[in-house]
Each structure stands twice: as C-alpha cells, then as structure tokens.
C-alpha cells in the first residue's frame, strides 16, 4: 500500500519545485541580457500590452 503519512508535505514540496521551475523558465533569459537589452524587452512588452488593450477596446473580443 501507498504510505499517505507524508503525502501533504510531498505535495507542498512538489508545488514549490514546480513554482521555482516556472520562475526560472520565465526569467532565466533575463540573466543573459545586458541593461539595454533588458530595457528594450520591457518597452516591447509594454507596447504589446497597450496594443492588445486597444484591440480589445475597439473590437470587444480577446486576441491571443
């Protein structure tokens, strides 16, 4: 039989490892950027968000 005594602790540990794995995937490429590349990335992300919001306001639909 499967021992369920440590099940909750193992589930929390699994969740935390998954969280940190996703965090590293999301922000790992920033580590290799210099300052100017990072600022350019932020500016581009801001422009994309603004363009998407304008699209949503004009068309009242969701764009992916």
N, CA, C and O atoms as a GROMACS GRO file, in nm:
protein
  256
    1UNK      N    1   0.083  -0.119   0.000
    1UNK     CA    2   0.000   0.000   0.000
    1UNK      C    3   0.087   0.126   0.000
    1UNK      O    4   0.202   0.124   0.045
    2UNK      N    5   0.031   0.233  -0.051
    2UNK     CA    6   0.099   0.362  -0.054
    2UNK      C    7   0.088   0.430   0.082
    2UNK      O    8  -0.021   0.440   0.138
    3UNK      N    9   0.201   0.475   0.134
    3UNK     CA   10   0.203   0.541   0.264
    3UNK      C   11   0.159   0.686   0.247
    3UNK      O   12   0.226   0.763   0.178
    4UNK      N   13   0.048   0.724   0.309
    4UNK     CA   14  -0.006   0.860   0.295
    4UNK      C   15   0.034   0.951   0.410
    4UNK      O   16  -0.013   1.065   0.418
    5UNK      N   17   0.120   0.904   0.497
    5UNK     CA   18   0.157   0.984   0.614
    5UNK      C   19   0.229   1.114   0.575
    5UNK      O   20   0.208   1.217   0.639
    6UNK      N   21   0.311   1.110   0.471
    6UNK     CA   22   0.389   1.227   0.429
    6UNK      C   23   0.332   1.289   0.302
    6UNK      O   24   0.399   1.369   0.237
    7UNK      N   25   0.213   1.254   0.267
    7UNK     CA   26   0.154   1.298   0.140
    7UNK      C   27   0.144   1.450   0.132
    7UNK      O   28   0.180   1.507   0.028
    8UNK      N   29   0.096   1.517   0.236
    8UNK     CA   30   0.078   1.662   0.232
    8UNK      C   31   0.212   1.734   0.216
    8UNK      O   32   0.222   1.830   0.139
    9UNK      N   33   0.313   1.690   0.288
    9UNK     CA   34   0.445   1.753   0.277
    9UNK      C   35   0.505   1.732   0.138
    9UNK      O   36   0.566   1.823   0.082
   10UNK      N   37   0.486   1.614   0.082
   10UNK     CA   38   0.537   1.588  -0.052
   10UNK      C   39   0.464   1.671  -0.156
   10UNK      O   40   0.526   1.717  -0.252
   11UNK      N   41   0.335   1.691  -0.138
   11UNK     CA   42   0.259   1.774  -0.232
   11UNK      C   43   0.304   1.919  -0.226
   11UNK      O   44   0.314   1.985  -0.330
   12UNK      N   45   0.330   1.971  -0.106
   12UNK     CA   46   0.380   2.108  -0.092
   12UNK      C   47   0.517   2.123  -0.156
   12UNK      O   48   0.544   2.222  -0.224
   13UNK      N   49   0.603   2.025  -0.134
   13UNK     CA   50   0.737   2.028  -0.193
   13UNK      C   51   0.728   2.024  -0.346
   13UNK      O   52   0.800   2.098  -0.414
   14UNK      N   53   0.642   1.940  -0.399
   14UNK     CA   54   0.623   1.931  -0.543
   14UNK      C   55   0.572   2.063  -0.600
   14UNK      O   56   0.617   2.106  -0.706
   15UNK      N   57   0.479   2.126  -0.530
   15UNK     CA   58   0.427   2.255  -0.574
   15UNK      C   59   0.537   2.361  -0.576
   15UNK      O   60   0.549   2.436  -0.673
   16UNK      N   61   0.617   2.366  -0.470
   16UNK     CA   62   0.724   2.465  -0.464
   16UNK      C   63   0.827   2.444  -0.574
   16UNK      O   64   0.873   2.540  -0.636
   17UNK      N   65   0.864   2.319  -0.598
   17UNK     CA   66   0.960   2.291  -0.704
   17UNK      C   67   0.904   2.330  -0.841
   17UNK      O   68   0.977   2.384  -0.925
   18UNK      N   69   0.778   2.305  -0.864
   18UNK     CA   70   0.715   2.346  -0.988
   18UNK      C   71   0.710   2.496  -1.003
   18UNK      O   72   0.731   2.550  -1.112
   19UNK      N   73   0.682   2.566  -0.892
   19UNK     CA   74   0.679   2.712  -0.894
   19UNK      C   75   0.816   2.768  -0.931
   19UNK      O   76   0.826   2.855  -1.017
   20UNK      N   77   0.920   2.719  -0.866
   20UNK     CA   78   1.054   2.770  -0.894
   20UNK      C   79   1.100   2.732  -1.034
   20UNK      O   80   1.173   2.808  -1.098
   21UNK      N   81   1.059   2.617  -1.082
   21UNK     CA   82   1.092   2.577  -1.219
   21UNK      C   83   1.029   2.673  -1.319
   21UNK      O   84   1.095   2.716  -1.414
   22UNK      N   85   0.903   2.708  -1.299
   22UNK     CA   86   0.836   2.804  -1.387
   22UNK      C   87   0.898   2.942  -1.377
   22UNK      O   88   0.909   3.013  -1.477
   23UNK      N   89   0.937   2.981  -1.258
   23UNK     CA   90   1.002   3.110  -1.238
   23UNK      C   91   1.133   3.118  -1.314
   23UNK      O   92   1.162   3.218  -1.380
   24UNK      N   93   1.213   3.013  -1.306
   24UNK     CA   94   1.339   3.010  -1.378
   24UNK      C   95   1.318   3.009  -1.529
   24UNK      O   96   1.395   3.072  -1.603
   25UNK      N   97   1.216   2.938  -1.576
   25UNK     CA   98   1.187   2.938  -1.719
   25UNK      C   99   1.146   3.077  -1.766
   25UNK      O  100   1.186   3.121  -1.874
   26UNK      N  101   1.067   3.146  -1.686
   26UNK     CA  102   1.015   3.276  -1.725
   26UNK      C  103   1.123   3.384  -1.724
   26UNK      O  104   1.129   3.467  -1.814
   27UNK      N  105   1.206   3.383  -1.623
   27UNK     CA  106   1.302   3.492  -1.605
   27UNK      C  107   1.447   3.452  -1.626
   27UNK      O  108   1.536   3.534  -1.606
   28UNK      N  109   1.471   3.329  -1.666
   28UNK     CA  110   1.608   3.284  -1.685
   28UNK      C  111   1.680   3.356  -1.797
   28UNK      O  112   1.801   3.380  -1.787
   29UNK      N  113   1.608   3.392  -1.904
   29UNK     CA  114   1.674   3.459  -2.015
   29UNK      C  115   1.716   3.601  -1.981
   29UNK      O  116   1.803   3.657  -2.048
   30UNK      N  117   1.657   3.661  -1.878
   30UNK     CA  118   1.694   3.796  -1.837
   30UNK      C  119   1.837   3.798  -1.782
   30UNK      O  120   1.906   3.900  -1.792
   31UNK      N  121   1.881   3.689  -1.725
   31UNK     CA  122   2.015   3.683  -1.668
   31UNK      C  123   2.124   3.704  -1.772
   31UNK      O  124   2.232   3.752  -1.739
   32UNK      N  125   2.096   3.667  -1.897
   32UNK     CA  126   2.195   3.678  -2.003
   32UNK      C  127   2.190   3.812  -2.076
   32UNK      O  128   2.269   3.836  -2.167
   33UNK      N  129   2.098   3.899  -2.036
   33UNK     CA  130   2.083   4.028  -2.104
   33UNK      C  131   2.166   4.135  -2.035
   33UNK      O  132   2.189   4.131  -1.915
   34UNK      N  133   2.211   4.232  -2.117
   34UNK     CA  134   2.270   4.350  -2.055
   34UNK      C  135   2.158   4.450  -2.026
   34UNK      O  136   2.042   4.423  -2.056
   35UNK      N  137   2.192   4.563  -1.969
   35UNK     CA  138   2.091   4.660  -1.925
   35UNK      C  139   2.006   4.709  -2.041
   35UNK      O  140   1.883   4.715  -2.030
   36UNK      N  141   2.070   4.745  -2.153
   36UNK     CA  142   1.997   4.798  -2.267
   36UNK      C  143   1.901   4.696  -2.327
   36UNK      O  144   1.790   4.731  -2.365
   37UNK      N  145   1.943   4.570  -2.335
   37UNK     CA  146   1.855   4.466  -2.386
   37UNK      C  147   1.735   4.446  -2.294
   37UNK      O  148   1.622   4.426  -2.340
   38UNK      N  149   1.759   4.453  -2.164
   38UNK     CA  150   1.651   4.437  -2.066
   38UNK      C  151   1.549   4.550  -2.079
   38UNK      O  152   1.429   4.525  -2.080
   39UNK      N  153   1.596   4.675  -2.089
   39UNK     CA  154   1.507   4.790  -2.104
   39UNK      C  155   1.428   4.779  -2.234
   39UNK      O  156   1.309   4.809  -2.236
   40UNK      N  157   1.492   4.736  -2.341
   40UNK     CA  158   1.424   4.719  -2.469
   40UNK      C  159   1.314   4.612  -2.458
   40UNK      O  160   1.206   4.627  -2.514
   41UNK      N  161   1.344   4.504  -2.387
   41UNK     CA  162   1.245   4.399  -2.367
   41UNK      C  163   1.124   4.450  -2.290
   41UNK      O  164   1.010   4.419  -2.324
   42UNK      N  165   1.149   4.529  -2.186
   42UNK     CA  166   1.039   4.587  -2.108
   42UNK      C  167   0.955   4.682  -2.192
   42UNK      O  168   0.832   4.680  -2.185
   43UNK      N  169   1.021   4.766  -2.273
   43UNK     CA  170   0.948   4.858  -2.359
   43UNK      C  171   0.862   4.783  -2.459
   43UNK      O  172   0.746   4.819  -2.481
   44UNK      N  173   0.917   4.679  -2.520
   44UNK     CA  174   0.841   4.600  -2.617
   44UNK      C  175   0.722   4.532  -2.552
   44UNK      O  176   0.614   4.527  -2.610
   45UNK      N  177   0.741   4.480  -2.431
   45UNK     CA  178   0.631   4.414  -2.360
   45UNK      C  179   0.521   4.516  -2.328
   45UNK      O  180   0.403   4.484  -2.340
   46UNK      N  181   0.559   4.636  -2.289
   46UNK     CA  182   0.462   4.741  -2.260
   46UNK      C  183   0.384   4.781  -2.384
   46UNK      O  184   0.263   4.803  -2.377
   47UNK      N  185   0.453   4.793  -2.498
   47UNK     CA  186   0.384   4.828  -2.622
   47UNK      C  187   0.289   4.718  -2.666
   47UNK      O  188   0.180   4.747  -2.716
   48UNK      N  189   0.328   4.592  -2.647
   48UNK     CA  190   0.239   4.481  -2.683
   48UNK      C  191   0.115   4.480  -2.596
   48UNK      O  192   0.004   4.456  -2.645
   49UNK      N  193   0.133   4.506  -2.466
   49UNK     CA  194   0.017   4.510  -2.376
   49UNK      C  195  -0.077   4.624  -2.413
   49UNK      O  196  -0.199   4.607  -2.413
   50UNK      N  197  -0.021   4.740  -2.444
   50UNK     CA  198  -0.103   4.855  -2.482
   50UNK      C  199  -0.177   4.827  -2.612
   50UNK      O  200  -0.295   4.859  -2.625
   51UNK      N  201  -0.109   4.767  -2.710
   51UNK     CA  202  -0.174   4.735  -2.838
   51UNK      C  203  -0.286   4.634  -2.817
   51UNK      O  204  -0.392   4.645  -2.880
   52UNK      N  205  -0.264   4.536  -2.731
   52UNK     CA  206  -0.368   4.437  -2.705
   52UNK      C  207  -0.489   4.500  -2.635
   52UNK      O  208  -0.603   4.466  -2.667
   53UNK      N  209  -0.465   4.592  -2.542
   53UNK     CA  210  -0.576   4.659  -2.475
   53UNK      C  211  -0.656   4.745  -2.573
   53UNK      O  212  -0.779   4.749  -2.565
   54UNK      N  213  -0.587   4.813  -2.663
   54UNK     CA  214  -0.657   4.893  -2.764
   54UNK      C  215  -0.739   4.804  -2.856
   54UNK      O  216  -0.851   4.838  -2.893
   55UNK      N  217  -0.682   4.690  -2.892
   55UNK     CA  218  -0.755   4.595  -2.977
   55UNK      C  219  -0.881   4.547  -2.906
   55UNK      O  220  -0.988   4.540  -2.967
   56UNK      N  221  -0.868   4.516  -2.778
   56UNK     CA  222  -0.983   4.470  -2.701
   56UNK      C  223  -1.090   4.578  -2.691
   56UNK      O  224  -1.210   4.549  -2.703
   57UNK      N  225  -1.048   4.701  -2.670
   57UNK     CA  226  -1.145   4.810  -2.659
   57UNK      C  227  -1.217   4.834  -2.792
   57UNK      O  228  -1.337   4.859  -2.794
   58UNK      N  229  -1.143   4.826  -2.901
   58UNK     CA  230  -1.203   4.853  -3.032
   58UNK      C  231  -1.292   4.739  -3.080
   58UNK      O  232  -1.396   4.764  -3.141
   59UNK      N  233  -1.252   4.615  -3.053
   59UNK     CA  234  -1.323   4.501  -3.108
   59UNK      C  235  -1.406   4.425  -3.007
   59UNK      O  236  -1.486   4.339  -3.044
   60UNK      N  237  -1.388   4.455  -2.880
   60UNK     CA  238  -1.462   4.390  -2.773
   60UNK      C  239  -1.449   4.238  -2.778
   60UNK      O  240  -1.544   4.166  -2.747
   61UNK      N  241  -1.331   4.190  -2.817
   61UNK     CA  242  -1.301   4.046  -2.820
   61UNK      C  243  -1.162   4.023  -2.764
   61UNK      O  244  -1.085   4.117  -2.744
   62UNK      N  245  -1.130   3.898  -2.739
   62UNK     CA  246  -0.999   3.861  -2.684
   62UNK      C  247  -0.909   3.814  -2.797
   62UNK      O  248  -0.948   3.730  -2.878
   63UNK      N  249  -0.787   3.868  -2.803
   63UNK     CA  250  -0.688   3.826  -2.901
   63UNK      C  251  -0.579   3.751  -2.828
   63UNK      O  252  -0.532   3.793  -2.723
   64UNK      N  253  -0.537   3.638  -2.886
   64UNK     CA  254  -0.432   3.557  -2.824
   64UNK      C  255  -0.302   3.573  -2.895
   64UNK      O  256  -0.202   3.512  -2.857
   0.00000   0.00000   0.00000
